[in-house]
């Protein structure tokens, strides 16, 4: 609120500290940094990533109940083979092999 009302300018370090930005990288390394994050996300359960995007979007959609959406999403995911695979892989201390099912 303070930044919105004062119009004060802040640098990248302050933006990261305040949680307005997730990362600060050297100039010219932006694409490399983004690819690193994307590659990390790509190792996660694809169905869960899709549901996460939907739930976050629903939270900001004033026509939807974001919390209800989250509960429904968890229910859908818990019934998938990928959910079972993730849980078993965790218990067996191995990398999960998600099938998008």
Biopython code that builds the backbone (N, CA, C, O; Angstrom):
import numpy as np
from Bio.PDB.StructureBuilder import StructureBuilder

atoms = [
    (1, "UNK", "N", (0.834, -1.194, 0.000)),
    (1, "UNK", "CA", (0.000, 0.000, 0.000)),
    (1, "UNK", "C", (0.871, 1.248, 0.000)),
    (1, "UNK", "O", (0.604, 2.217, -0.710)),
    (2, "UNK", "N", (1.926, 1.197, 0.820)),
    (2, "UNK", "CA", (2.799, 2.366, 0.899)),
    (2, "UNK", "C", (3.382, 2.707, -0.465)),
    (2, "UNK", "O", (3.388, 3.873, -0.858)),
    (3, "UNK", "N", (3.870, 1.710, -1.190)),
    (3, "UNK", "CA", (4.452, 1.978, -2.508)),
    (3, "UNK", "C", (3.401, 2.508, -3.479)),
    (3, "UNK", "O", (3.679, 3.402, -4.278)),
    (4, "UNK", "N", (2.208, 1.958, -3.407)),
    (4, "UNK", "CA", (1.146, 2.426, -4.287)),
    (4, "UNK", "C", (0.773, 3.873, -4.002)),
    (4, "UNK", "O", (0.528, 4.658, -4.918)),
    (5, "UNK", "N", (0.732, 4.211, -2.729)),
    (5, "UNK", "CA", (0.286, 5.560, -2.361)),
    (5, "UNK", "C", (1.383, 6.614, -2.466)),
    (5, "UNK", "O", (1.104, 7.779, -2.750)),
    (6, "UNK", "N", (2.632, 6.204, -2.237)),
    (6, "UNK", "CA", (3.718, 7.196, -2.305)),
    (6, "UNK", "C", (4.324, 7.288, -3.688)),
    (6, "UNK", "O", (4.905, 8.314, -4.041)),
    (7, "UNK", "N", (4.199, 6.241, -4.470)),
    (7, "UNK", "CA", (4.827, 6.228, -5.783)),
    (7, "UNK", "C", (6.333, 6.086, -5.707)),
    (7, "UNK", "O", (7.025, 6.301, -6.702)),
    (8, "UNK", "N", (6.862, 5.720, -4.521)),
    (8, "UNK", "CA", (8.305, 5.556, -4.356)),
    (8, "UNK", "C", (8.828, 4.475, -5.298)),
    (8, "UNK", "O", (8.160, 3.473, -5.555)),
    (9, "UNK", "N", (10.031, 4.702, -5.802)),
    (9, "UNK", "CA", (10.707, 3.730, -6.660)),
    (9, "UNK", "C", (11.575, 2.855, -5.770)),
    (9, "UNK", "O", (12.153, 3.329, -4.793)),
    (10, "UNK", "N", (11.664, 1.573, -6.114)),
    (10, "UNK", "CA", (12.540, 0.660, -5.386)),
    (10, "UNK", "C", (13.387, -0.106, -6.386)),
    (10, "UNK", "O", (13.026, -0.247, -7.554)),
    (11, "UNK", "N", (14.511, -0.593, -5.909)),
    (11, "UNK", "CA", (15.393, -1.389, -6.749)),
    (11, "UNK", "C", (15.020, -2.859, -6.716)),
    (11, "UNK", "O", (14.098, -3.268, -6.011)),
    (12, "UNK", "N", (15.753, -3.645, -7.490)),
    (12, "UNK", "CA", (15.486, -5.074, -7.604)),
    (12, "UNK", "C", (15.666, -5.791, -6.269)),
    (12, "UNK", "O", (14.852, -6.644, -5.915)),
    (13, "UNK", "N", (16.718, -5.456, -5.526)),
    (13, "UNK", "CA", (16.951, -6.120, -4.241)),
    (13, "UNK", "C", (15.783, -5.893, -3.281)),
    (13, "UNK", "O", (15.348, -6.814, -2.590)),
    (14, "UNK", "N", (15.286, -4.666, -3.246)),
    (14, "UNK", "CA", (14.155, -4.351, -2.364)),
    (14, "UNK", "C", (12.896, -5.066, -2.836)),
    (14, "UNK", "O", (12.104, -5.525, -2.013)),
    (15, "UNK", "N", (12.701, -5.169, -4.143)),
    (15, "UNK", "CA", (11.532, -5.882, -4.676)),
    (15, "UNK", "C", (11.564, -7.349, -4.266)),
    (15, "UNK", "O", (10.531, -7.921, -3.919)),
    (16, "UNK", "N", (12.741, -7.957, -4.304)),
    (16, "UNK", "CA", (12.871, -9.356, -3.876)),
    (16, "UNK", "C", (12.615, -9.455, -2.376)),
    (16, "UNK", "O", (11.898, -10.348, -1.924)),
    (17, "UNK", "N", (13.197, -8.545, -1.608)),
    (17, "UNK", "CA", (13.029, -8.574, -0.154)),
    (17, "UNK", "C", (11.565, -8.445, 0.244)),
    (17, "UNK", "O", (11.121, -9.086, 1.197)),
    (18, "UNK", "N", (10.816, -7.625, -0.476)),
    (18, "UNK", "CA", (9.402, -7.407, -0.175)),
    (18, "UNK", "C", (8.489, -8.497, -0.753)),
    (18, "UNK", "O", (7.292, -8.521, -0.467)),
    (19, "UNK", "N", (9.049, -9.384, -1.554)),
    (19, "UNK", "CA", (8.244, -10.446, -2.157)),
    (19, "UNK", "C", (7.514, -10.011, -3.414)),
    (19, "UNK", "O", (6.611, -10.705, -3.883)),
    (20, "UNK", "N", (7.901, -8.860, -3.966)),
    (20, "UNK", "CA", (7.281, -8.389, -5.205)),
    (20, "UNK", "C", (7.910, -9.050, -6.432)),
    (20, "UNK", "O", (7.322, -9.067, -7.514)),
    (21, "UNK", "N", (9.105, -9.589, -6.248)),
    (21, "UNK", "CA", (9.810, -10.337, -7.284)),
    (21, "UNK", "C", (10.376, -11.587, -6.627)),
    (21, "UNK", "O", (10.713, -11.571, -5.443)),
    (22, "UNK", "N", (10.479, -12.654, -7.383)),
    (22, "UNK", "CA", (10.991, -13.901, -6.822)),
    (22, "UNK", "C", (12.508, -14.007, -6.910)),
    (22, "UNK", "O", (13.143, -14.615, -6.048)),
    (23, "UNK", "N", (13.087, -13.419, -7.946)),
    (23, "UNK", "CA", (14.516, -13.588, -8.193)),
    (23, "UNK", "C", (15.117, -12.288, -8.718)),
    (23, "UNK", "O", (14.429, -11.429, -9.269)),
    (24, "UNK", "N", (16.420, -12.182, -8.524)),
    (24, "UNK", "CA", (17.193, -11.097, -9.124)),
    (24, "UNK", "C", (18.374, -11.772, -9.810)),
    (24, "UNK", "O", (19.131, -12.507, -9.176)),
    (25, "UNK", "N", (18.527, -11.523, -11.096)),
    (25, "UNK", "CA", (19.612, -12.143, -11.853)),
    (25, "UNK", "C", (20.416, -11.064, -12.565)),
    (25, "UNK", "O", (19.944, -9.947, -12.771)),
    (26, "UNK", "N", (21.625, -11.420, -12.929)),
    (26, "UNK", "CA", (22.477, -10.483, -13.663)),
    (26, "UNK", "C", (21.904, -10.219, -15.051)),
    (26, "UNK", "O", (21.284, -11.093, -15.657)),
    (27, "UNK", "N", (22.117, -9.014, -15.540)),
    (27, "UNK", "CA", (21.669, -8.648, -16.883)),
    (27, "UNK", "C", (22.254, -9.630, -17.888)),
    (27, "UNK", "O", (23.428, -9.993, -17.814)),
    (28, "UNK", "N", (21.426, -10.046, -18.815)),
    (28, "UNK", "CA", (21.859, -10.970, -19.849)),
    (28, "UNK", "C", (21.659, -12.430, -19.487)),
    (28, "UNK", "O", (21.851, -13.304, -20.332)),
    (29, "UNK", "N", (21.275, -12.712, -18.240)),
    (29, "UNK", "CA", (21.068, -14.109, -17.817)),
    (29, "UNK", "C", (19.599, -14.411, -17.547)),
    (29, "UNK", "O", (19.267, -15.460, -16.994)),
    (30, "UNK", "N", (18.722, -13.491, -17.940)),
    (30, "UNK", "CA", (17.301, -13.646, -17.634)),
    (30, "UNK", "C", (16.711, -14.907, -18.251)),
    (30, "UNK", "O", (15.987, -15.645, -17.582)),
    (31, "UNK", "N", (17.016, -15.160, -19.522)),
    (31, "UNK", "CA", (16.446, -16.323, -20.207)),
    (31, "UNK", "C", (16.981, -17.602, -19.579)),
    (31, "UNK", "O", (16.225, -18.546, -19.348)),
    (32, "UNK", "N", (18.275, -17.639, -19.303)),
    (32, "UNK", "CA", (18.877, -18.818, -18.671)),
    (32, "UNK", "C", (18.221, -19.098, -17.313)),
    (32, "UNK", "O", (17.925, -20.248, -16.989)),
    (33, "UNK", "N", (18.001, -18.058, -16.534)),
    (33, "UNK", "CA", (17.366, -18.213, -15.220)),
    (33, "UNK", "C", (15.932, -18.715, -15.372)),
    (33, "UNK", "O", (15.497, -19.589, -14.622)),
    (34, "UNK", "N", (15.204, -18.171, -16.332)),
    (34, "UNK", "CA", (13.817, -18.594, -16.564)),
    (34, "UNK", "C", (13.766, -20.052, -17.013)),
    (34, "UNK", "O", (12.900, -20.807, -16.572)),
    (35, "UNK", "N", (14.676, -20.443, -17.874)),
    (35, "UNK", "CA", (14.714, -21.835, -18.342)),
    (35, "UNK", "C", (15.012, -22.778, -17.188)),
    (35, "UNK", "O", (14.449, -23.871, -17.123)),
    (36, "UNK", "N", (15.888, -22.374, -16.278)),
    (36, "UNK", "CA", (16.205, -23.198, -15.112)),
    (36, "UNK", "C", (14.948, -23.438, -14.265)),
    (36, "UNK", "O", (14.703, -24.552, -13.802)),
    (37, "UNK", "N", (14.159, -22.379, -14.070)),
    (37, "UNK", "CA", (12.920, -22.510, -13.297)),
    (37, "UNK", "C", (11.916, -23.394, -14.037)),
    (37, "UNK", "O", (11.287, -24.265, -13.436)),
    (38, "UNK", "N", (11.771, -23.168, -15.331)),
    (38, "UNK", "CA", (10.834, -23.963, -16.135)),
    (38, "UNK", "C", (11.229, -25.439, -16.118)),
    (38, "UNK", "O", (10.369, -26.312, -16.010)),
    (39, "UNK", "N", (12.519, -25.714, -16.224)),
    (39, "UNK", "CA", (12.974, -27.108, -16.189)),
    (39, "UNK", "C", (12.681, -27.755, -14.840)),
    (39, "UNK", "O", (12.355, -28.941, -14.782)),
    (40, "UNK", "N", (12.792, -27.002, -13.770)),
    (40, "UNK", "CA", (12.472, -27.538, -12.441)),
    (40, "UNK", "C", (10.977, -27.849, -12.354)),
    (40, "UNK", "O", (10.585, -28.905, -11.859)),
    (41, "UNK", "N", (10.143, -26.919, -12.840)),
    (41, "UNK", "CA", (8.691, -27.131, -12.823)),
    (41, "UNK", "C", (8.334, -28.351, -13.665)),
    (41, "UNK", "O", (7.431, -29.110, -13.311)),
    (42, "UNK", "N", (9.036, -28.541, -14.772)),
    (42, "UNK", "CA", (8.752, -29.653, -15.679)),
    (42, "UNK", "C", (8.997, -31.013, -15.035)),
    (42, "UNK", "O", (8.517, -32.025, -15.545)),
    (43, "UNK", "N", (9.733, -31.059, -13.929)),
    (43, "UNK", "CA", (9.970, -32.339, -13.244)),
    (43, "UNK", "C", (8.822, -32.693, -12.295)),
    (43, "UNK", "O", (8.780, -33.800, -11.759)),
    (44, "UNK", "N", (7.912, -31.776, -12.092)),
    (44, "UNK", "CA", (6.809, -31.990, -11.155)),
    (44, "UNK", "C", (5.616, -32.632, -11.858)),
    (44, "UNK", "O", (5.581, -32.736, -13.084)),
    (45, "UNK", "N", (4.652, -33.054, -11.068)),
    (45, "UNK", "CA", (3.470, -33.735, -11.610)),
    (45, "UNK", "C", (2.677, -32.781, -12.511)),
    (45, "UNK", "O", (2.171, -31.764, -12.037)),
    (46, "UNK", "N", (2.565, -33.100, -13.800)),
    (46, "UNK", "CA", (1.896, -32.187, -14.727)),
    (46, "UNK", "C", (0.440, -31.888, -14.378)),
    (46, "UNK", "O", (-0.009, -30.752, -14.528)),
    (47, "UNK", "N", (-0.295, -32.888, -13.916)),
    (47, "UNK", "CA", (-1.692, -32.641, -13.554)),
    (47, "UNK", "C", (-1.770, -31.676, -12.368)),
    (47, "UNK", "O", (-2.628, -30.794, -12.336)),
    (48, "UNK", "N", (-0.887, -31.844, -11.411)),
    (48, "UNK", "CA", (-0.874, -30.962, -10.240)),
    (48, "UNK", "C", (-0.479, -29.537, -10.635)),
    (48, "UNK", "O", (-1.034, -28.576, -10.102)),
    (49, "UNK", "N", (0.453, -29.390, -11.542)),
    (49, "UNK", "CA", (0.841, -28.054, -12.005)),
    (49, "UNK", "C", (-0.352, -27.370, -12.671)),
    (49, "UNK", "O", (-0.620, -26.197, -12.412)),
    (50, "UNK", "N", (-1.060, -28.094, -13.520)),
    (50, "UNK", "CA", (-2.241, -27.531, -14.172)),
    (50, "UNK", "C", (-3.304, -27.121, -13.181)),
    (50, "UNK", "O", (-3.895, -26.048, -13.306)),
    (51, "UNK", "N", (-3.554, -27.971, -12.191)),
    (51, "UNK", "CA", (-4.553, -27.656, -11.165)),
    (51, "UNK", "C", (-4.108, -26.467, -10.316)),
    (51, "UNK", "O", (-4.931, -25.644, -9.917)),
    (52, "UNK", "N", (-2.817, -26.378, -10.044)),
    (52, "UNK", "CA", (-2.299, -25.248, -9.267)),
    (52, "UNK", "C", (-2.565, -23.936, -9.996)),
    (52, "UNK", "O", (-3.001, -22.963, -9.382)),
    (53, "UNK", "N", (-2.309, -23.906, -11.281)),
    (53, "UNK", "CA", (-2.566, -22.705, -12.085)),
    (53, "UNK", "C", (-4.051, -22.350, -12.029)),
    (53, "UNK", "O", (-4.412, -21.186, -11.853)),
    (54, "UNK", "N", (-4.911, -23.365, -12.180)),
    (54, "UNK", "CA", (-6.355, -23.121, -12.147)),
    (54, "UNK", "C", (-6.791, -22.565, -10.795)),
    (54, "UNK", "O", (-7.550, -21.598, -10.739)),
    (55, "UNK", "N", (-6.317, -23.168, -9.705)),
    (55, "UNK", "CA", (-6.720, -22.748, -8.370)),
    (55, "UNK", "C", (-6.263, -21.319, -8.083)),
    (55, "UNK", "O", (-7.023, -20.525, -7.529)),
    (56, "UNK", "N", (-5.039, -20.990, -8.451)),
    (56, "UNK", "CA", (-4.549, -19.620, -8.224)),
    (56, "UNK", "C", (-5.377, -18.626, -9.035)),
    (56, "UNK", "O", (-5.739, -17.564, -8.528)),
    (57, "UNK", "N", (-5.676, -18.955, -10.272)),
    (57, "UNK", "CA", (-6.510, -18.071, -11.083)),
    (57, "UNK", "C", (-7.905, -17.921, -10.485)),
    (57, "UNK", "O", (-8.468, -16.826, -10.485)),
    (58, "UNK", "N", (-8.463, -19.016, -9.975)),
    (58, "UNK", "CA", (-9.785, -18.958, -9.352)),
    (58, "UNK", "C", (-9.791, -18.079, -8.108)),
    (58, "UNK", "O", (-10.783, -17.410, -7.819)),
    (59, "UNK", "N", (-8.689, -18.081, -7.377)),
    (59, "UNK", "CA", (-8.596, -17.251, -6.178)),
    (59, "UNK", "C", (-8.782, -15.771, -6.516)),
    (59, "UNK", "O", (-9.361, -15.015, -5.736)),
    (60, "UNK", "N", (-8.288, -15.372, -7.679)),
    (60, "UNK", "CA", (-8.381, -13.967, -8.076)),
    (60, "UNK", "C", (-9.602, -13.656, -8.934)),
    (60, "UNK", "O", (-9.818, -12.503, -9.306)),
    (61, "UNK", "N", (-10.400, -14.670, -9.249)),
    (61, "UNK", "CA", (-11.636, -14.488, -10.006)),
    (61, "UNK", "C", (-12.766, -14.282, -8.999)),
    (61, "UNK", "O", (-13.150, -15.220, -8.301)),
    (62, "UNK", "N", (-13.292, -13.078, -8.919)),
    (62, "UNK", "CA", (-14.302, -12.755, -7.912)),
    (62, "UNK", "C", (-15.637, -13.466, -8.132)),
    (62, "UNK", "O", (-16.529, -13.388, -7.287)),
    (63, "UNK", "N", (-15.775, -14.159, -9.267)),
    (63, "UNK", "CA", (-16.992, -14.922, -9.500)),
    (63, "UNK", "C", (-16.859, -16.359, -8.989)),
    (63, "UNK", "O", (-17.812, -17.135, -9.053)),
    (64, "UNK", "N", (-15.668, -16.710, -8.479)),
    (64, "UNK", "CA", (-15.424, -18.069, -8.011)),
    (64, "UNK", "C", (-14.944, -18.052, -6.570)),
    (64, "UNK", "O", (-14.388, -17.060, -6.098)),
    (65, "UNK", "N", (-15.163, -19.146, -5.888)),
    (65, "UNK", "CA", (-14.676, -19.334, -4.527)),
    (65, "UNK", "C", (-13.355, -20.098, -4.627)),
    (65, "UNK", "O", (-13.354, -21.313, -4.827)),
    (66, "UNK", "N", (-12.241, -19.396, -4.492)),
    (66, "UNK", "CA", (-10.928, -20.001, -4.654)),
    (66, "UNK", "C", (-10.662, -21.147, -3.698)),
    (66, "UNK", "O", (-10.032, -22.136, -4.071)),
    (67, "UNK", "N", (-11.137, -21.021, -2.470)),
    (67, "UNK", "CA", (-10.917, -22.087, -1.488)),
    (67, "UNK", "C", (-11.713, -23.339, -1.845)),
    (67, "UNK", "O", (-11.212, -24.453, -1.697)),
    (68, "UNK", "N", (-12.934, -23.166, -2.307)),
    (68, "UNK", "CA", (-13.745, -24.302, -2.758)),
    (68, "UNK", "C", (-13.073, -24.954, -3.970)),
    (68, "UNK", "O", (-13.031, -26.179, -4.083)),
    (69, "UNK", "N", (-12.560, -24.136, -4.854)),
    (69, "UNK", "CA", (-11.860, -24.634, -6.027)),
    (69, "UNK", "C", (-10.660, -25.484, -5.625)),
    (69, "UNK", "O", (-10.377, -26.507, -6.248)),
    (70, "UNK", "N", (-9.952, -25.049, -4.573)),
    (70, "UNK", "CA", (-8.793, -25.802, -4.099)),
    (70, "UNK", "C", (-9.203, -27.176, -3.561)),
    (70, "UNK", "O", (-8.540, -28.176, -3.836)),
    (71, "UNK", "N", (-10.281, -27.221, -2.805)),
    (71, "UNK", "CA", (-10.769, -28.492, -2.258)),
    (71, "UNK", "C", (-11.166, -29.432, -3.392)),
    (71, "UNK", "O", (-10.813, -30.611, -3.377)),
    (72, "UNK", "N", (-11.894, -28.914, -4.368)),
    (72, "UNK", "CA", (-12.307, -29.729, -5.511)),
    (72, "UNK", "C", (-11.091, -30.238, -6.282)),
    (72, "UNK", "O", (-11.053, -31.393, -6.705)),
    (73, "UNK", "N", (-10.107, -29.372, -6.459)),
    (73, "UNK", "CA", (-8.890, -29.729, -7.176)),
    (73, "UNK", "C", (-8.161, -30.868, -6.478)),
    (73, "UNK", "O", (-7.728, -31.826, -7.119)),
    (74, "UNK", "N", (-8.029, -30.757, -5.154)),
    (74, "UNK", "CA", (-7.357, -31.813, -4.406)),
    (74, "UNK", "C", (-8.099, -33.135, -4.569)),
    (74, "UNK", "O", (-7.480, -34.185, -4.736)),
    (75, "UNK", "N", (-9.414, -33.077, -4.521)),
    (75, "UNK", "CA", (-10.211, -34.287, -4.708)),
    (75, "UNK", "C", (-9.976, -34.921, -6.067)),
    (75, "UNK", "O", (-9.833, -36.140, -6.172)),
    (76, "UNK", "N", (-9.935, -34.098, -7.110)),
    (76, "UNK", "CA", (-9.675, -34.618, -8.457)),
    (76, "UNK", "C", (-8.292, -35.257, -8.524)),
    (76, "UNK", "O", (-8.131, -36.349, -9.068)),
    (77, "UNK", "N", (-7.304, -34.575, -7.972)),
    (77, "UNK", "CA", (-5.930, -35.073, -8.044)),
    (77, "UNK", "C", (-5.743, -36.351, -7.226)),
    (77, "UNK", "O", (-5.019, -37.254, -7.645)),
    (78, "UNK", "N", (-6.385, -36.431, -6.073)),
    (78, "UNK", "CA", (-6.229, -37.600, -5.207)),
    (78, "UNK", "C", (-6.738, -38.875, -5.872)),
    (78, "UNK", "O", (-6.351, -39.977, -5.482)),
    (79, "UNK", "N", (-7.589, -38.731, -6.860)),
    (79, "UNK", "CA", (-8.149, -39.890, -7.556)),
    (79, "UNK", "C", (-7.326, -40.301, -8.780)),
    (79, "UNK", "O", (-7.721, -41.215, -9.504)),
    (80, "UNK", "N", (-6.190, -39.644, -9.022)),
    (80, "UNK", "CA", (-5.413, -39.939, -10.230)),
    (80, "UNK", "C", (-4.309, -40.954, -9.955)),
    (80, "UNK", "O", (-3.857, -41.128, -8.824)),
    (81, "UNK", "N", (-3.897, -41.613, -11.025)),
    (81, "UNK", "CA", (-2.760, -42.529, -10.937)),
    (81, "UNK", "C", (-1.482, -41.761, -10.592)),
    (81, "UNK", "O", (-0.626, -42.275, -9.872)),
    (82, "UNK", "N", (-1.350, -40.534, -11.103)),
    (82, "UNK", "CA", (-0.168, -39.727, -10.808)),
    (82, "UNK", "C", (-0.049, -39.424, -9.315)),
    (82, "UNK", "O", (1.058, -39.397, -8.776)),
    (83, "UNK", "N", (-1.172, -39.199, -8.648)),
    (83, "UNK", "CA", (-1.155, -38.947, -7.206)),
    (83, "UNK", "C", (-0.610, -40.174, -6.481)),
    (83, "UNK", "O", (0.242, -40.065, -5.599)),
    (84, "UNK", "N", (-1.118, -41.340, -6.870)),
    (84, "UNK", "CA", (-0.648, -42.581, -6.255)),
    (84, "UNK", "C", (0.833, -42.804, -6.536)),
    (84, "UNK", "O", (1.589, -43.193, -5.646)),
    (85, "UNK", "N", (1.240, -42.556, -7.773)),
    (85, "UNK", "CA", (2.648, -42.716, -8.150)),
    (85, "UNK", "C", (3.538, -41.779, -7.342)),
    (85, "UNK", "O", (4.610, -42.176, -6.886)),
    (86, "UNK", "N", (3.103, -40.555, -7.166)),
    (86, "UNK", "CA", (3.889, -39.597, -6.390)),
    (86, "UNK", "C", (4.055, -40.027, -4.946)),
    (86, "UNK", "O", (5.140, -39.912, -4.376)),
    (87, "UNK", "N", (2.979, -40.523, -4.357)),
    (87, "UNK", "CA", (3.035, -40.972, -2.961)),
    (87, "UNK", "C", (3.932, -42.198, -2.820)),
    (87, "UNK", "O", (4.738, -42.279, -1.893)),
    (88, "UNK", "N", (3.795, -43.139, -3.728)),
    (88, "UNK", "CA", (4.612, -44.358, -3.664)),
    (88, "UNK", "C", (6.083, -44.023, -3.894)),
    (88, "UNK", "O", (6.955, -44.536, -3.193)),
    (89, "UNK", "N", (6.358, -43.167, -4.869)),
    (89, "UNK", "CA", (7.744, -42.770, -5.150)),
    (89, "UNK", "C", (8.358, -42.079, -3.940)),
    (89, "UNK", "O", (9.530, -42.293, -3.629)),
    (90, "UNK", "N", (7.584, -41.262, -3.267)),
    (90, "UNK", "CA", (8.070, -40.579, -2.066)),
    (90, "UNK", "C", (8.442, -41.601, -0.992)),
    (90, "UNK", "O", (9.514, -41.519, -0.392)),
    (91, "UNK", "N", (7.563, -42.547, -0.758)),
    (91, "UNK", "CA", (7.812, -43.575, 0.261)),
    (91, "UNK", "C", (9.027, -44.425, -0.117)),
    (91, "UNK", "O", (9.833, -44.791, 0.738)),
    (92, "UNK", "N", (9.145, -44.734, -1.419)),
    (92, "UNK", "CA", (10.264, -45.559, -1.888)),
    (92, "UNK", "C", (11.533, -44.748, -2.128)),
    (92, "UNK", "O", (12.556, -45.302, -2.528)),
    (93, "UNK", "N", (11.473, -43.445, -1.887)),
    (93, "UNK", "CA", (12.620, -42.548, -2.056)),
    (93, "UNK", "C", (13.219, -42.635, -3.466)),
    (93, "UNK", "O", (14.425, -42.789, -3.657)),
    (94, "UNK", "N", (12.308, -42.527, -4.440)),
    (94, "UNK", "CA", (12.742, -42.542, -5.836)),
    (94, "UNK", "C", (12.021, -41.432, -6.589)),
    (94, "UNK", "O", (11.046, -40.862, -6.098)),
    (95, "UNK", "N", (12.506, -41.139, -7.769)),
    (95, "UNK", "CA", (11.871, -40.125, -8.603)),
    (95, "UNK", "C", (10.564, -40.687, -9.179)),
    (95, "UNK", "O", (10.523, -41.806, -9.689)),
    (96, "UNK", "N", (9.513, -39.889, -9.084)),
    (96, "UNK", "CA", (8.214, -40.318, -9.628)),
    (96, "UNK", "C", (8.225, -40.288, -11.140)),
    (96, "UNK", "O", (8.889, -39.458, -11.760)),
    (97, "UNK", "N", (7.475, -41.213, -11.721)),
    (97, "UNK", "CA", (7.309, -41.253, -13.175)),
    (97, "UNK", "C", (5.832, -40.974, -13.479)),
    (97, "UNK", "O", (4.999, -41.881, -13.469)),
    (98, "UNK", "N", (5.531, -39.714, -13.745)),
    (98, "UNK", "CA", (4.148, -39.289, -13.960)),
    (98, "UNK", "C", (3.702, -39.606, -15.380)),
    (98, "UNK", "O", (4.472, -39.451, -16.328)),
    (99, "UNK", "N", (2.453, -40.052, -15.524)),
    (99, "UNK", "CA", (1.890, -40.455, -16.826)),
    (99, "UNK", "C", (0.761, -39.544, -17.288)),
    (99, "UNK", "O", (0.144, -39.798, -18.323)),
    (100, "UNK", "N", (0.483, -38.480, -16.529)),
    (100, "UNK", "CA", (-0.637, -37.585, -16.845)),
    (100, "UNK", "C", (-1.978, -38.305, -16.785)),
    (100, "UNK", "O", (-2.885, -38.011, -17.564)),
    (101, "UNK", "N", (-2.099, -39.251, -15.855)),
    (101, "UNK", "CA", (-3.344, -40.007, -15.694)),
    (101, "UNK", "C", (-3.771, -39.968, -14.263)),
    (101, "UNK", "O", (-4.800, -40.544, -13.909)),
]
sb = StructureBuilder()
sb.init_structure("model")
sb.init_model(0)
sb.init_chain("A")
sb.init_seg("    ")
for serial, (resi, resn, name, xyz) in enumerate(atoms, 1):
    if name == "N":
        sb.init_residue(resn, " ", resi, " ")
    sb.init_atom(name, np.array(xyz, "f"), 0.0, 1.0, " ", f" {name:<3s}", serial, name[0])
structure = sb.get_structure()
